[in-house]
Amino acid sequence: MKLLYFAWMRQRIGTGEENLAKSDDIATVADLIAHLKAKGPGYAAAFQNPAVIKVAINQDYADFTSPIAEGDEIAFFPPVTGG
């Protein structure tokens, strides 16, 4: 899976993108977030409040119950406002 991080999430994690092999225990976005939070303090800080995080799978908005598959592109970002 290709993971993309934007805005303050990228700053806290320290990278804008990474590749991660999907394991059997990662079936949904929520599972992926739990896995990432365990990777270290930067990840834990970035995902500490999932209520303020948006997610897209293969450039389509998704929610935390959405299934994920090997080869998916998963983007995490804070809510976006414009003006």
C-alpha positions as CSV (number, residue, x, y, z in Angstrom):
1,M,0.0,0.0,0.0
2,K,1.1,3.5,-0.7
3,L,0.4,5.9,2.3
4,L,0.3,9.6,1.8
5,Y,0.3,12.2,4.6
6,F,-0.6,15.9,4.3
7,A,-0.2,19.1,6.3
8,W,0.5,18.7,10.0
9,M,0.3,14.9,9.7
10,R,3.3,14.9,7.4
11,Q,5.2,17.2,9.9
12,R,4.4,14.9,12.8
13,I,5.3,11.7,11.0
14,G,8.3,13.2,9.3
15,T,7.5,12.0,5.7
16,G,4.9,12.7,3.1
17,E,4.6,9.2,1.8
18,E,5.7,5.6,2.5
19,N,5.0,2.1,1.3
20,L,3.7,-0.5,3.7
21,A,3.0,-4.2,3.0
22,K,-0.5,-5.1,4.0
23,S,-0.7,-7.7,6.7
24,D,-3.6,-10.0,7.5
25,D,-4.5,-8.0,10.6
26,I,-5.1,-4.8,8.6
27,A,-8.5,-5.1,7.0
28,T,-9.9,-1.6,7.4
29,V,-8.7,2.0,7.7
30,A,-9.2,1.8,11.5
31,D,-7.0,-1.3,11.6
32,L,-4.3,0.6,9.6
33,I,-4.5,3.6,11.9
34,A,-4.1,1.3,15.0
35,H,-1.0,-0.3,13.3
36,L,0.5,3.1,12.4
37,K,0.0,4.5,15.9
38,A,2.1,1.7,17.3
39,K,5.0,2.6,14.9
40,G,6.3,5.4,17.1
41,P,5.7,8.7,18.8
42,G,5.4,10.8,15.6
43,Y,2.7,8.4,14.3
44,A,0.9,8.3,17.6
45,A,0.9,12.2,17.7
46,A,-0.4,12.4,14.1
47,F,-3.3,9.9,14.8
48,Q,-4.1,10.9,18.4
49,N,-7.4,12.3,17.4
50,P,-8.9,10.4,14.5
51,A,-12.1,12.6,14.6
52,V,-10.1,15.4,12.9
53,I,-8.6,13.2,10.2
54,K,-10.0,12.6,6.7
55,V,-9.0,9.6,4.5
56,A,-9.2,8.8,0.9
57,I,-8.6,5.4,-0.7
58,N,-7.5,5.5,-4.4
59,Q,-8.5,9.2,-4.4
60,D,-12.1,8.6,-3.2
61,Y,-13.2,9.8,0.2
62,A,-13.6,6.9,2.6
63,D,-14.3,6.3,6.3
64,F,-12.6,4.3,9.0
65,T,-14.7,1.2,8.3
66,S,-13.7,1.1,4.7
67,P,-11.8,-2.0,3.6
68,I,-8.3,-1.7,2.2
69,A,-6.3,-3.9,-0.1
70,E,-2.7,-4.4,-1.1
71,G,-1.9,-1.9,-3.8
72,D,-4.3,0.8,-2.5
73,E,-3.2,4.4,-2.2
74,I,-4.4,5.7,1.1
75,A,-4.2,9.4,1.9
76,F,-4.6,10.9,5.3
77,F,-5.2,14.7,5.8
78,P,-6.8,17.2,8.1
79,P,-10.1,18.8,7.0
80,V,-9.5,21.4,4.3
81,T,-11.1,24.8,4.2
82,G,-11.0,27.3,1.5
83,G,-11.8,31.0,1.1
